[in-house]
């Protein structure tokens, strides 16, 4: 699986890339039909201190692409929440793909 990282108003971070890659590789092991992942890290200027760090993940897979986004206080939490959302969507997709 190819993983592309994009940064918007954030400087590139090897630590964030490693964390996201580790979580996405676990998904790749469970769902081998994932082709590519695009991960976006964005920083939003907000008045609320509880949000502003956005992580978006877009997975290319057969059929419709899978997308999730999370806006949190830190990128680590945003990555975890986004990957959790993507995992739920992948599970639903797998159930639809499985013949009954």
Secondary structure, 3 states (H helix, E strand, C coil): CEEEEEEECCCCCHHHHHHHHHHHHHHHHHCCCEEEEEEEEEECCCCCCCCCEEEEEEEEECCCCEEEEEEECCHHHHHHHHHHHHHHHHHHHHHHHCCC
